[in-house]
Amino acid sequence: MHTLDDLRAGRLAGITRLDLSQGLTAFPDEIYTLADSLEVLNLTDNALSELPDDLHRLTRLKVLFCSNNRFGQLPLGIGSCPALETVAFRGNQITQVDARAFPATLRSLVLTDNRLEQLPEGLGDCAQLQKLMLAGNRLSALPADLASCQRLELLRIACNRLTALPDWLLTLPRLAWLAYADNPLRKGYAAPSVDNHCPVLHWADVCLDEQLGSGASGVIYRAHLQGRQTPLAVKIYKGAITSDGSPLAEMDACIAAGAHPQLVRVAGRIDDHPQHLPALVMEMIDSHWLNLAGPPSLDGCTRDSYPASRRLTLPALRRLAAGIASVCAHLHARGLSHGDLYAHNILFDEDGQCLLGDFGAASFHPHDDGLAAKALERLEVRAFGILVEELLGCCDQDDQGLRELSRACQQADVLARPGFAEVVAHGSLQEPSRPTP
């Protein structure tokens, strides 16, 4: 983290990223002294409510973070920035957005957890828009011209007031990651009752050990049950809105997902936490599992970051892809979209065994053979096709069958893509048969 003193003393000359969090109530004019170099400006966690209209003086600025401030509207000065691609104003009090605040070069817009009741027409003019995050607002509709954003790949609209998903949304040619839980959508989109197939465990029977991790939706602890030494994991959910949606919706999805070899087993849920927090008890994941990739970088926007050392054999790749296709077929047969089918949400081992995790963006869809169910499944099929393409880039051996499958899953015509049952049966995912001795 940088300081205003360093900025004013000229000690930050030439830097490309500036991080300032000092309770700022006004934009420091000294930032303009970095105009020739500054590409990332992070003003998160301050008390700002305005930005200057001449923000375009930062001619090299690509990324602007202004989350957790006091903005009531999206500043108009943003729209005139000539190189700005990523704009994030999460956790403010924004009620108003003017289309003039959208820079022409916009690729990623984050307005999560604000007070928006509507968005203006004008987003459709942002031809480069790939990522749009609107969870935790008060939207009852999406602007119709968003249908013109043909490059849109990731959309988060959970926890709003939408009563229907617009038809055009289900035909966007590149949309692959969609979260829409906790909207008052018509029957068929609600979480099913999970009371009958998830054991209820009592808090008094759970012994917490050390904390294993903490994320936007909750905290995970190593644990065990009274009188048993088998290690378990307990996730205690928070109530706050995440970038994907509601932690409670995530919990419902984890339970509704049921049992599958590529899912972490849910041992039960806890309803009597002393602070009335919801919690899940899950089997402990063995330490040999590895994260397949890291989340997208700022430049990658909607594409995962793979370590340079990540290499897969073709048999392992085929086994991994087959496992993910199988679990996705299982989920969609239950009327459940994962919503975040990414390598960074997959654990794997060198043999290609895998586990799919993180249901924070999961959403329920009609459990039928209707048009909406088919389209929503095939949006996720595109995410699978992208995953296969990326994994082939980590493999020392090419495979034409897998490339053809990846292309079929990513074709622009949504309904022309195969469903996951067809993907599972595709010849490129089958293990070669061994000759009979």
C-alpha positions in Angstrom: 0.0 0.0 0.0 1.3 3.5 -0.9 0.9 6.7 1.0 0.0 10.3 0.1 3.3 11.4 1.6 5.2 9.3 -0.8 3.1 10.5 -3.7 3.5 14.2 -2.8 7.3 13.7 -2.3 7.7 12.3 -5.8 8.9 9.0 -4.5 6.3 7.1 -6.7 7.3 8.6 -10.0 7.0 6.2 -12.9 5.0 3.5 -11.1 2.3 1.7 -13.1 0.0 0.8 -10.1 -1.0 3.0 -7.2 -2.8 1.7 -4.1 -4.2 4.4 -1.8 -6.4 3.6 1.2 -6.2 6.4 3.8 -9.8 7.5 4.4 -9.7 9.8 1.4 -12.7 12.1 1.0 -11.4 13.8 -2.1 -9.4 12.7 -5.1 -5.7 13.7 -4.7 -4.6 15.9 -7.6 -1.1 14.6 -7.1 -2.2 11.4 -8.9 -2.0 13.3 -12.2 1.8 13.5 -11.8 1.7 9.8 -12.6 -0.2 10.3 -15.9 2.6 9.1 -18.1 2.9 5.7 -16.4 -0.2 4.9 -14.3 -2.2 1.9 -15.5 -3.9 0.6 -12.3 -5.4 3.0 -9.8 -6.8 1.3 -6.6 -8.8 3.7 -4.4 -10.8 0.9 -2.6 -11.7 1.4 1.1 -11.8 5.1 1.3 -14.6 7.7 1.8 -14.9 9.0 -1.7 -18.1 10.2 -3.3 -16.8 11.9 -6.4 -14.1 11.7 -9.0 -12.9 14.6 -11.2 -14.4 15.1 -14.7 -10.9 15.4 -16.2 -9.9 11.8 -15.3 -9.1 11.4 -19.0 -5.7 13.1 -18.2 -4.7 9.6 -17.0 -4.2 8.6 -20.6 -2.6 5.1 -19.8 -5.1 4.1 -17.1 -6.5 0.6 -17.8 -7.9 -0.4 -14.4 -9.9 1.6 -11.8 -10.9 0.1 -8.4 -13.2 2.2 -6.2 -15.0 -0.4 -4.1 -16.1 0.3 -0.6 -16.5 4.0 -0.8 -19.5 6.4 -0.7 -20.4 6.9 -4.4 -24.1 7.5 -5.1 -23.6 7.5 -8.9 -21.0 6.2 -11.3 -18.7 9.2 -12.0 -19.1 10.7 -15.5 -15.3 11.3 -15.7 -14.7 7.6 -16.2 -16.4 7.6 -19.6 -13.8 9.9 -21.1 -10.7 7.8 -20.1 -9.2 6.7 -23.4 -7.7 3.3 -22.3 -9.9 2.3 -19.4 -10.9 -1.4 -19.5 -11.8 -2.5 -16.0 -14.1 -0.5 -13.7 -15.0 -1.8 -10.2 -17.3 0.1 -7.8 -18.5 -2.7 -5.5 -20.1 -2.0 -2.1 -21.0 1.7 -2.6 -24.5 3.3 -2.5 -24.9 3.7 -6.3 -28.4 4.4 -7.4 -27.8 6.0 -10.7 -25.6 5.2 -13.7 -25.4 7.4 -16.8 -24.4 5.8 -20.1 -21.8 8.6 -20.5 -19.9 7.0 -17.7 -19.1 3.9 -19.8 -15.7 4.1 -21.5 -15.6 2.9 -25.1 -12.8 0.5 -24.2 -14.7 -1.2 -21.3 -14.1 -4.9 -20.9 -15.1 -5.5 -17.2 -17.7 -3.6 -15.1 -18.3 -4.5 -11.5 -21.2 -2.9 -9.7 -21.9 -5.6 -7.2 -23.7 -4.7 -3.9 -25.1 -1.3 -4.7 -28.7 0.1 -4.9 -29.3 0.1 -8.6 -32.9 -0.3 -9.7 -32.1 0.1 -13.4 -29.3 0.4 -15.9 -29.4 2.8 -18.8 -29.4 1.8 -22.5 -25.8 2.4 -23.7 -24.0 -0.7 -22.4 -24.7 -2.2 -25.9 -22.2 0.4 -27.3 -19.4 -1.3 -25.2 -18.5 -3.7 -27.9 -15.5 -5.1 -25.9 -17.5 -5.9 -22.8 -16.7 -9.4 -21.5 -17.5 -9.3 -17.8 -20.5 -7.7 -16.1 -21.1 -8.1 -12.3 -24.4 -6.8 -11.0 -25.2 -9.1 -8.1 -26.8 -7.6 -5.0 -28.8 -4.8 -6.5 -32.5 -4.0 -7.1 -32.7 -4.6 -10.8 -36.1 -5.8 -12.2 -34.9 -5.8 -15.8 -31.7 -5.7 -17.9 -31.3 -3.0 -20.6 -32.4 -4.5 -23.9 -29.3 -3.2 -25.8 -27.1 -5.5 -23.7 -28.1 -8.0 -26.3 -25.6 -6.2 -28.6 -22.7 -7.1 -26.3 -21.8 -10.2 -28.4 -18.4 -10.6 -26.6 -20.0 -10.9 -23.1 -18.8 -14.1 -21.4 -19.4 -13.7 -17.7 -22.6 -12.2 -16.2 -23.6 -12.0 -12.5 -27.2 -11.0 -11.8 -27.9 -12.9 -8.6 -29.8 -11.3 -5.7 -31.8 -8.8 -7.7 -35.5 -8.5 -8.5 -35.7 -10.1 -11.9 -38.9 -12.0 -12.6 -37.7 -13.5 -15.9 -34.5 -14.1 -17.9 -34.8 -12.3 -21.2 -34.8 -14.5 -24.3 -31.9 -12.7 -25.8 -29.7 -13.6 -22.8 -30.0 -17.3 -23.6 -28.7 -16.7 -27.2 -25.6 -14.6 -26.5 -22.9 -16.4 -28.5 -20.1 -16.2 -26.0 -21.8 -16.3 -22.6 -20.4 -19.1 -20.6 -20.5 -18.1 -16.9 -23.9 -17.0 -15.6 -25.2 -16.6 -12.1 -28.8 -15.6 -11.4 -29.9 -17.2 -8.1 -32.1 -15.4 -5.6 -34.3 -13.6 -8.1 -38.1 -14.0 -8.0 -38.1 -16.0 -11.2 -41.1 -18.1 -12.2 -41.6 -21.6 -10.9 -38.8 -24.0 -11.9 -35.9 -21.7 -11.0 -36.2 -22.0 -7.2 -34.0 -24.3 -5.1 -35.7 -27.6 -4.4 -36.4 -28.8 -0.9 -33.3 -30.4 0.6 -34.7 -31.5 3.9 -35.1 -35.1 3.1 -31.6 -36.0 1.8 -29.2 -34.0 3.9 -28.5 -35.3 7.5 -28.8 -32.7 10.2 -25.9 -32.5 12.6 -25.9 -30.7 15.9 -23.3 -28.0 16.7 -22.6 -29.5 20.1 -21.4 -32.6 18.4 -18.9 -30.7 16.2 -15.4 -30.1 17.4 -13.6 -27.3 15.5 -9.8 -27.5 15.0 -7.7 -25.0 13.1 -9.0 -22.6 10.4 -8.2 -23.8 6.9 -9.3 -20.9 4.9 -11.6 -17.9 4.5 -13.4 -16.6 1.5 -16.2 -14.2 0.5 -18.9 -16.7 1.4 -17.6 -18.2 4.6 -14.9 -19.6 6.8 -13.7 -23.3 6.6 -12.3 -25.2 9.6 -10.8 -28.6 10.1 -13.1 -30.5 12.5 -14.3 -33.8 13.7 -17.4 -35.2 15.4 -17.6 -36.1 19.1 -16.2 -39.5 19.6 -14.8 -39.9 16.1 -11.4 -39.0 14.8 -12.2 -38.9 11.1 -11.3 -35.4 9.9 -14.0 -33.3 8.4 -14.3 -29.8 7.1 -16.9 -27.3 8.4 -17.9 -24.3 6.3 -19.7 -21.6 8.3 -21.4 -19.2 5.9 -21.5 -15.5 6.2 -24.6 -13.4 5.3 -23.0 -10.9 3.0 -23.5 -10.7 -0.7 -20.5 -12.1 -2.6 -19.5 -11.2 -6.2 -21.4 -14.2 -7.3 -24.5 -14.0 -5.1 -25.8 -15.2 -1.8 -23.9 -17.6 0.5 -27.2 -19.3 1.4 -27.9 -20.0 -2.3 -24.4 -21.6 -2.5 -25.2 -23.8 0.5 -28.5 -24.9 -1.1 -26.7 -25.8 -4.3 -24.0 -27.8 -2.5 -26.7 -29.9 -0.9 -28.9 -30.2 -4.0 -25.9 -31.3 -6.0 -26.0 -34.7 -4.4 -23.4 -37.4 -4.6 -21.0 -37.9 -7.5 -17.3 -39.1 -7.7 -16.2 -35.6 -8.8 -17.9 -33.8 -5.9 -16.8 -33.4 -2.3 -19.3 -35.4 -0.2 -21.6 -33.4 2.1 -21.8 -35.1 5.5 -24.6 -32.9 6.8 -25.8 -29.4 7.6 -25.9 -27.6 10.9 -29.0 -25.7 11.8 -28.3 -24.8 15.5 -25.1 -22.7 15.3 -25.0 -20.4 18.4 -24.9 -17.2 16.2 -27.6 -18.7 13.9 -25.2 -19.0 11.0 -25.8 -21.7 8.5 -23.0 -24.3 8.1 -22.2 -27.4 6.1 -20.0 -30.4 7.2 -18.1 -32.0 4.4 -15.5 -34.7 4.0 -11.9 -33.5 4.2 -10.1 -33.2 1.0 -6.8 -35.1 0.9 -3.6 -33.0 0.6 -2.5 -34.6 -2.6 -5.1 -32.6 -4.6 -3.8 -29.6 -6.6 -5.5 -26.5 -8.0 -5.7 -26.9 -11.7 -5.2 -23.1 -12.3 -5.4 -19.7 -10.7 -8.3 -17.2 -11.3 -8.2 -14.8 -14.2 -5.7 -11.9 -14.1 -6.6 -8.4 -14.9 -5.3 -8.8 -18.4 -7.0 -12.2 -18.8 -10.3 -10.8 -17.7 -12.4 -14.0 -18.1 -9.6 -16.5 -18.7 -7.8 -18.5 -16.0 -4.1 -18.2 -15.2 -2.2 -21.5 -15.5 1.2 -21.9 -14.0 4.0 -22.3 -16.6 4.9 -25.6 -15.1 1.4 -27.1 -15.5 1.7 -30.1 -17.8 -0.7 -32.9 -18.5 -0.4 -36.2 -20.3 -3.0 -36.9 -22.8 -4.5 -39.8 -20.8 -4.7 -37.6 -17.7 -6.3 -34.8 -19.7 -8.9 -37.1 -21.2 -9.7 -38.5 -17.8 -10.0 -35.1 -16.3 -12.3 -33.8 -19.0 -14.4 -36.9 -18.9 -14.8 -36.5 -15.1 -15.9 -32.8 -15.4 -18.3 -33.6 -18.2 -19.8 -36.4 -16.1 -20.3 -34.2 -13.0 -21.8 -31.4 -15.2 -24.2 -33.9 -16.8 -25.2 -35.0 -13.2 -25.8 -31.4 -12.1 -27.9 -30.4 -15.1 -30.0 -33.6 -14.8 -30.9 -32.2 -11.4 -31.7 -28.7 -12.8 -28.5 -27.1 -11.5 -26.0 -24.9 -13.3 -22.6 -24.6 -11.7 -22.2 -21.0 -13.1 -18.4 -20.9 -12.5 -17.0 -23.9 -14.5 -13.4 -22.8 -14.4 -10.1 -24.6 -13.9 -9.5 -22.6 -10.8 -12.5 -24.3 -9.2 -11.1 -27.8 -10.1 -8.8 -29.9 -7.9 -6.8 -32.6 -9.7 -4.0 -35.1 -9.4 -1.4 -36.2 -12.0 -3.5 -39.1 -13.1 -6.4 -36.8 -14.1 -8.7 -37.6 -11.2 -10.6 -34.4 -10.3 -13.1 -32.7 -8.0 -15.3 -29.7 -8.9 -15.9 -27.2 -6.2 -17.1 -23.7 -5.4 -20.9 -23.5 -5.9 -21.0 -19.8 -5.2 -22.4 -18.9 -8.6 -24.7 -21.9 -8.9 -28.3 -21.4 -10.0 -31.3 -23.7 -10.5 -33.1 -24.0 -13.8 -36.3 -25.7 -14.9 -36.0 -29.5 -14.6 -37.5 -30.3 -18.0 -36.7 -30.5 -21.7 -37.8 -27.0 -22.4 -36.0 -24.3 -24.4 -34.7 -22.4 -21.3 -33.3 -25.6 -19.7 -31.5 -26.6 -22.9 -30.1 -23.1 -23.5 -28.8 -22.7 -19.9 -27.1 -26.1 -20.0 -25.5 -25.2 -23.3 -24.2 -21.9 -21.9 -22.2 -24.1 -19.5 -21.2 -26.4 -22.2 -19.3 -23.5 -23.8 -17.4 -23.1 -20.5 -16.5 -26.8 -20.8 -15.3 -26.3 -24.3 -13.1 -23.4 -23.2 -11.7 -25.6 -20.4 -10.8 -28.4 -22.8 -9.1 -25.9 -25.2 -7.0 -24.5 -22.3 -6.1 -28.0 -21.1 -4.9 -28.9 -24.5 -2.5 -26.0 -24.2 -1.0 -27.7 -21.1 -0.6 -31.0 -22.9 2.6 -32.1 -24.8 0.4 -34.2 -27.2 -2.4 -32.8 -29.4 -5.7 -34.6 -30.0 -7.8 -33.8 -32.9 -10.9 -35.4 -31.4 -10.7 -33.2 -28.3 -10.2 -30.1 -30.4 -13.3 -30.9 -32.5 -15.3 -31.4 -29.3 -14.0 -28.1 -27.9 -15.1 -26.3 -31.1 -18.5 -28.0 -31.1 -19.0 -26.8 -27.5 -18.1 -23.2 -28.3 -20.0 -22.7 -31.5 -21.9 -19.4 -31.7 -25.4 -21.0 -32.1 -26.2 -21.9 -28.5 -28.8 -24.6 -29.2 -26.5 -26.3 -31.8 -24.0 -27.2 -29.1 -24.2 -30.7 -27.6 -25.7 -31.3 -24.2 -23.6 -32.7 -21.5 -25.0 -36.2 -22.0 -23.7 -36.1 -25.6 -20.4 -34.7 -24.4 -19.9 -37.6 -21.9 -20.5 -40.1 -24.8 -18.1 -38.3 -27.2 -15.4 -40.7 -28.4 -12.6 -38.3 -27.6 -13.3 -38.7 -23.8 -13.3 -42.5 -23.8 -10.3 -44.3 -22.5 -8.6 -46.3 -25.3 -9.4 -50.0 -24.8 -6.5 -52.3 -23.9 -5.9 -55.2 -26.2 -7.0 -58.6 -24.9 -4.0 -60.7 -23.9 
